[in-house]
Amino acid sequence: MRTYKLLGMSVCYLFFLYAAVSLADEKKTVEFFSSNNTREIDVHEAYERLKGEAQQELLNSIIVILQKNHIQQGRFEDILGAYLSLNDQHVTADNTEMFSVSPLQTLTDNEVFELAKQFAIALKQESVAVFIPTNQPIIGDVTVSLISQQANLDAAIKILHDKLPLSYSQAYSIHLRDECADYDNAKVVEIEWLGSKINPQELKKAFPLEKISYYYGRAFSIHQNGQMEQL
């Protein structure tokens, strides 16, 4: 009887763990995270760039490169990339375009890296981040979906800084519900991290009421000279 009770408790715990943090049902394709900002700016200015001509210029530049490389139509999303300044640890940001490759097109790793290199050169970026999905059980992308609340940008960044270790603030992506709203009313719907160093359980502890999704894959930072850094 004692053994059966312990087994039941284990099953319940595993079910709760799966419900709290789960492998996302939808399949991710290769993703590129590119910006055309060339200086250090704050979140407010990055958001204004996201809403304005700078973002349209970024999209147009990316499309030209995609067409030259015969990349099929994929999915675009306007997001913000947020970082900590290396100088004084204040929050900086970039207007960013996330491009998801069509699930009907398969790219080799070398093709992905070469495309990211072209983005970095054309957009005058130090590097471009990429996510490459795999079937290996190595987490490369983790997303917190804010379902219990949709905070504005300042509030969401403050929650993240207050509840998580500093390493989680080094680099992350902010997905917005409607980037046409003014800065104070723009609502954050998702916060996303790339790389194998993110712990979904740590995120669930910080955001107990939110949905945590993770995806298997590898993430890299690709520089203009082709140098790769695995995240």
N, C-alpha and C positions, 0 to 999 in steps of 0.2 A: 504494500500500500504506500509506503514511504517513497519507493522508487517511482511509482506512477505519479505521485504528487510533484516530485522534483521535475520529472519529464514534462508534465503539464505546465509548470512554471516556466521551463525553458522555452517551450513552444510559444507561450504567451509573450515572453520577452522578445523572441525573434520576430513574432508578428508585429509587435509594437515598433521594433527597430526598423523593420521593412517599411511600415506605414509612415514613420517619421522621416526617413531618409531613403530614397528609392532611386534605382536606375531608371532614367526617364524612358518612357515607352517610345517616344518619337526618335527616329534615327537622325543623328547629325551628319552632315556632309562636311567636306573640307571648308574651313572658314578663314577669311582674311580680315584683319583689323588694321585699317589704314587711316592716316590723318594727313592733312596738308598744313597743319600749324607748325611754324618753324621757330617759335620762341616760347618762353615760359609765361603762361597766362593763368589767371584764376578760373574757377568754375563758372562764374557769372559771364566772363568774356567768352569762354568756350561755348557756353549755351547760346549766346548771341550769334556766334559764328555758325553754330548748328542750325539756327533758324534762318540765316541769311545767305548771301551770295557765295560765301566761302564754302558752304556745304555743297551747293550746286556745282561749283567749280571742281570740288573734290570728286563728286559723282561722275562728272563728265570726263575727268582725267582717268579715272578707273575704267570707265567704259571703253575708252580709246585703247587702253592696254589690253583689256579683255578681248576686244575685237581683233587686235593684231595677233593675239595668240589663239584665236579660234575657240574661245571659251563660250560654251552655250549659255543661254539665259539662265541666271540663277536668281537669288533673292537678295535684296538690299535692305539694310536697316540703319537708320541714323541713330547713333548712340554717343555717349560721352565716355572718353577714357579718363580715369582719374589716377593721380599719382601723388607721391610725397616728394617735395623738392629735396634734392640732395644737400642743398645749402643750409636751410633752416627748418626742414621738416613740415612746411606748410603745404596745404593741398593745392595742387595744380591740376590742369585738365587740358584735354584736346577735344575738338569736334572730330568725330570718328565715323567712318563708314564701314559697316560689317557686310561683307559679301559672302554668301553661302553658295557654293558650287551646286549646280543642278545634280540631283541624284541620278540622272541619266548619263552623266559624264564621269569617267574615271580618270584621275590624274595620278601619275607616279609621284613619289616623294620628290624626285629631282625636278619635275615639272612644277610642283607646288613651290619649291624653294626658289626656282628661277623666276617665277611669276612674282613672288614676294620681293625678290631683289629688284625687279623692274619697278614695282610700286615704290620701293624705298628711294630709288634713284630719281624717278620722275617727280615724286612728291617732296623731294629733298628732306627725307626723314632719316633719322639715325638708324631706325629699324622698323620692321613691320612684323606684327605677331600673326601666327597661323596656328590653326588647330587641325590635326589630322586624325580622324576617327580610326579606331582599330577594334579587333575582336578580343584583344588581350585584356584581361581584367586589371588594367592600370588606369586610374582616374586621371583625366587630363583637363576636365572642364566641370566646374561646379557652379550652380545657379541657385540663388535664394529668390523665390517669388514672394513678394509681399502681398499676401492675401488677406491678412487681418487688418492691415492698414496700408495706406498709400501716402507716404510722407513726401514732402517736397524735397528738393535737392539738399538744402542745408540740414534739414532734420535727418534725412537718411544717412548722410555722411557722418553726422554727429553720433547717431546710433551705432554705426559701424566702428567708429573710433573709440567709443565708450565701452563697447561690449567685446571687442576682439583684440587679440595681440597686435602689436604694431606691424608685424609682417603682412597682415591682411590688407593694410593700407598702402602698401608699396605700389601696387598696380591692380586695377579692377575696372570693369566696364559697367556703366549705368544705362539701363534701358528705361525709356520714358513712355508714359501712356499717350501723351500728346505734346510733342515738342513745339506746337504752335502757341501754347499758352505762354503768359509772361513768366519770368523766372520764378517768382514766389509761388506761382500756382501750378508749375509743371510737376506732375506726380511721377515718382519712381515706382516702377512695377517689378523690376528685377535688378539684382546685382550679381555680376558674373565674374568668376576668377578662372584664369587659365593656369595649367601646370599641375605637377604631381605632388606638390607640397601642401595643398589645401586639404584639410581634414573635414569631411562632411559632418562628423559627429560634433566637432568643435563649433561649427556653424549652427547646428541644431540646438546646441546648448545656449548659444547667443540669441537665436531666433526661434524659440520653442513653438510659436504659433504659425510659423510660415512654412511653406513648402520648399524642401531642399531636393534638388535634382542633380544627379551627376552622370557624366558620360565617359565612356572608355575612349582613350585616345592619347595622343602626344601633342604637346604644344611647344612651339619654337619662336624665338625672336631672330629674324633674318636681317642682316645688315647690308649696306650698299655694296660692300666688297664680297658678299656671299657668305661671310662668316655666320655660323649658326650657334645659337645658345638654346639648349633645351630648358624649358621652364619647369 
